[in-house]
Amino acid sequence: METITFRIGGMCSCEGPMVEKRLQKLKGVDSFNLNLIMNQLKVVYDPAVVSIEDIEKAAAKAGAKTTRM
């Protein structure tokens, strides 16, 4: 398992649950922590199953703009 942290932008608090739903559906995502106050998303994932780009796409589909930290 690996961990990556993103800076999250372009979101309102109502979009947080949508990001969470998208990440929960991704195979290979073990856990995540979305902190809207700090504008951060930390994801623990299996790189053999899911790519960083897949995680970014899932967040973008929910309205979040991600930047790797």
Buried (B, 14 or more C-beta within 10 A) or exposed (E): EEEBBBEBEEBEEEBBEBBBEBBEEBEBBEEBEBEBEEBBBBBEBEEEEBEBEBBBBBBBEBBBEBEEE
